[in-house]
Amino acid sequence: MIRKLLLTVSIALASLATSCTTRYQDMLKERDQQIRDLSGTVARQRGELDELNRRAITPTPAPVEATGDKQSPNLLQQINDEVGQGANAVYDRGGRISIGVKDSVTFDPGSTVLKDSSHKVLRNVAGVMKNRFGGKRFFIEGHTDSDPITKTKDKYQDNMELSMKRADAVRRFLISQGVPESSIAVVGYGQFDPAGKDKASNRRVQIVVGDKL
């Protein structure tokens, strides 16, 4: 009888030990899983923190919405600084950003071939177009003074054609710098949209930022 009782107790103890061992192993697995989950969370949060620090050090320009409202002087000055020397003016035109490029920088008199001096400023303009105004429509406007075409009459019928071809030359360069071709429209005004009484200021190319595509 005693032997039978001892055998029963031994079996019970063995069963209990096995149950405890299994439970202990389950607890270890649960602990290990929690450690892995916490490690993943820490790594993700560390990555997010690093990204926030990177953005704080090298902030990207905020996209600008052309809403028809008057643009802030600070924004116009920032864009003017980014375009750099060669910009004729950056101004608000009916609620739209307009970037002017000096004719003396872009073309020789009577020519539609871009001068080498235009490349730097137009690269800067392309950067502004892509970084600040991605997804927008751009209007490349060509303008001339009121002097009639004489020396180059064999090339251009009038100032309207000359202004259109100059605007198209700027368009092609901007496309070569990564501005989407589908986002650009070309307009030639000739002498019919003067900036002022000074002829030199009227000879220009304007890049006007339009609405979203």
C-alpha positions as CSV (number, residue, x, y, z in Angstrom):
1,M,0.0,0.0,0.0
2,I,2.8,2.4,1.0
3,R,4.7,1.6,-2.3
4,K,1.6,2.3,-4.3
5,L,1.1,5.6,-2.5
6,L,4.7,6.6,-3.1
7,L,4.4,5.7,-6.8
8,T,1.4,7.9,-7.1
9,V,3.1,10.8,-5.3
10,S,6.2,10.4,-7.6
11,I,4.0,10.5,-10.7
12,A,2.2,13.5,-9.4
13,L,5.5,15.3,-8.7
14,A,6.9,14.4,-12.1
15,S,3.8,15.6,-13.8
16,L,4.0,18.9,-11.8
17,A,7.6,19.3,-12.6
18,T,6.9,18.8,-16.3
19,S,4.1,21.3,-16.2
20,C,6.3,23.9,-14.4
21,T,9.0,23.4,-16.9
22,T,6.6,23.9,-19.8
23,R,5.2,27.0,-18.2
24,Y,8.7,28.3,-17.5
25,Q,9.7,27.8,-21.1
26,D,6.5,29.6,-22.3
27,M,7.4,32.5,-20.0
28,L,10.9,32.7,-21.5
29,K,9.5,32.7,-25.0
30,E,7.0,35.4,-24.1
31,R,9.8,37.5,-22.5
32,D,12.0,37.1,-25.6
33,Q,9.2,38.2,-27.9
34,Q,8.6,41.3,-25.7
35,I,12.3,42.1,-25.9
36,R,12.2,41.8,-29.7
37,D,9.1,43.9,-30.0
38,L,10.6,46.6,-27.7
39,S,13.9,46.5,-29.7
40,G,12.0,47.0,-32.9
41,T,10.0,50.0,-31.4
42,V,13.3,51.6,-30.2
43,A,14.9,51.1,-33.5
44,R,12.0,52.6,-35.4
45,Q,11.8,55.6,-33.0
46,R,15.5,56.2,-33.3
47,G,15.2,56.2,-37.1
48,E,12.3,58.7,-36.8
49,L,14.4,60.9,-34.5
50,D,17.3,60.8,-36.9
51,E,15.0,61.9,-39.8
52,L,13.6,64.8,-37.7
53,N,17.1,65.9,-36.8
54,R,18.2,65.7,-40.5
55,R,15.2,67.8,-41.6
56,A,16.0,70.3,-38.9
57,I,19.5,70.7,-40.2
58,T,18.7,70.8,-43.9
59,P,15.1,72.0,-44.2
60,T,13.5,71.7,-47.7
61,P,11.5,74.6,-49.0
62,A,7.8,74.3,-48.4
63,P,5.6,74.0,-51.5
64,V,3.8,77.2,-52.4
65,E,0.2,77.4,-53.3
66,A,-0.8,80.0,-55.8
67,T,-4.2,80.9,-54.4
68,G,-4.8,84.2,-56.0
69,D,-3.9,86.0,-52.8
70,K,-1.0,88.4,-52.6
71,Q,2.3,86.6,-52.0
72,S,4.4,87.5,-49.0
73,P,7.4,89.8,-49.5
74,N,9.5,87.3,-47.5
75,L,8.7,84.5,-50.0
76,L,9.4,86.7,-53.0
77,Q,12.8,87.6,-51.4
78,Q,13.7,84.0,-50.7
79,I,13.0,83.0,-54.3
80,N,15.0,86.0,-55.5
81,D,17.9,84.9,-53.4
82,E,17.7,81.3,-54.7
83,V,17.7,82.5,-58.3
84,G,20.6,84.7,-57.6
85,Q,22.3,87.3,-59.9
86,G,20.6,87.4,-63.3
87,A,17.1,87.6,-62.0
88,N,15.3,90.6,-63.3
89,A,12.7,90.6,-60.6
90,V,10.6,88.2,-58.6
91,Y,7.2,89.7,-58.0
92,D,3.6,89.0,-57.4
93,R,1.5,89.1,-60.6
94,G,-2.2,88.9,-59.7
95,G,-1.4,86.4,-56.9
96,R,1.0,84.4,-59.0
97,I,4.8,84.2,-58.6
98,S,6.6,85.6,-61.6
99,I,10.4,85.2,-62.0
100,G,12.1,87.5,-64.5
101,V,15.4,86.8,-66.2
102,K,17.4,89.7,-67.6
103,D,17.7,89.8,-71.4
104,S,21.3,90.9,-71.2
105,V,22.0,87.5,-69.4
106,T,20.0,85.3,-71.8
107,F,20.3,86.5,-75.4
108,D,22.5,88.7,-77.7
109,P,20.5,91.3,-79.6
110,G,18.3,89.7,-82.3
111,S,19.3,86.2,-81.3
112,T,17.3,83.3,-79.9
113,V,20.4,81.3,-78.8
114,L,20.9,81.2,-75.1
115,K,24.2,82.8,-74.0
116,D,26.5,80.8,-71.7
117,S,25.9,83.4,-69.0
118,S,22.3,82.3,-68.8
119,H,23.0,78.7,-67.8
120,K,23.7,79.3,-64.1
121,V,20.7,81.5,-63.5
122,L,18.4,79.2,-65.4
123,R,19.7,76.2,-63.5
124,N,18.7,78.1,-60.3
125,V,15.3,78.9,-61.8
126,A,14.8,75.2,-62.6
127,G,15.7,74.3,-59.0
128,V,13.1,76.7,-57.7
129,M,10.5,75.3,-60.1
130,K,11.1,71.7,-59.1
131,N,11.6,72.2,-55.3
132,R,9.1,74.9,-54.5
133,F,6.5,74.5,-57.2
134,G,6.5,70.8,-58.2
135,G,3.2,69.7,-59.8
136,K,2.4,73.2,-61.1
137,R,1.9,74.6,-64.6
138,F,4.6,77.1,-65.7
139,F,4.2,79.8,-68.4
140,I,7.4,80.9,-70.1
141,E,6.7,84.4,-71.4
142,G,8.9,86.1,-74.0
143,H,8.9,89.9,-74.2
144,T,10.7,92.4,-76.5
145,D,10.9,96.2,-76.7
146,S,8.9,98.1,-79.3
147,D,11.7,98.5,-81.9
148,P,10.6,96.9,-85.1
149,I,12.6,94.0,-86.5
150,T,15.1,95.2,-89.2
151,K,18.5,93.5,-89.2
152,T,17.0,90.1,-88.6
153,K,13.9,90.4,-90.8
154,D,15.0,87.3,-92.7
155,K,14.8,85.3,-89.5
156,Y,11.8,86.7,-87.7
157,Q,8.7,88.3,-89.1
158,D,8.1,90.5,-86.1
159,N,8.7,90.9,-82.4
160,M,6.0,88.4,-81.6
161,E,7.9,85.6,-83.3
162,L,11.2,86.6,-81.8
163,S,9.7,86.6,-78.3
164,M,8.1,83.2,-78.8
165,K,11.3,81.6,-80.0
166,R,13.3,83.1,-77.1
167,A,10.7,81.7,-74.6
168,D,10.9,78.3,-76.3
169,A,14.8,78.4,-76.0
170,V,14.3,78.9,-72.3
171,R,11.7,76.1,-72.2
172,R,14.1,73.7,-73.8
173,F,16.9,74.5,-71.3
174,L,14.6,74.1,-68.3
175,I,13.5,70.7,-69.6
176,S,17.1,69.7,-69.8
177,Q,17.4,70.5,-66.1
178,G,14.6,68.2,-65.1
179,V,11.5,70.4,-65.3
180,P,8.7,68.2,-66.7
181,E,8.0,69.0,-70.4
182,S,4.3,68.5,-69.8
183,S,4.2,71.3,-67.2
184,I,5.5,74.1,-69.4
185,A,3.6,76.3,-71.8
186,V,5.2,79.0,-74.0
187,V,3.8,82.4,-74.6
188,G,5.1,85.2,-76.9
189,Y,4.0,88.7,-76.1
190,G,6.3,90.7,-78.3
191,Q,6.2,94.3,-77.4
192,F,2.6,94.2,-76.2
193,D,3.2,93.7,-72.4
194,P,5.8,96.2,-71.4
195,A,7.2,96.3,-67.9
196,G,7.9,100.0,-68.0
197,K,9.2,102.9,-70.2
198,D,12.7,101.6,-70.2
199,K,13.3,99.4,-73.3
200,A,16.0,97.3,-71.6
201,S,13.5,96.3,-68.9
202,N,10.9,95.3,-71.5
203,R,13.3,92.8,-73.1
204,R,13.0,89.9,-70.8
205,V,11.7,86.3,-70.2
206,Q,9.2,85.7,-67.4
207,I,8.5,82.4,-65.7
208,V,5.1,82.5,-64.2
209,V,3.8,79.9,-61.8
210,G,0.3,78.7,-62.6
211,D,-2.2,76.3,-61.0
212,K,-1.7,72.6,-60.2
213,L,-1.6,70.3,-63.2
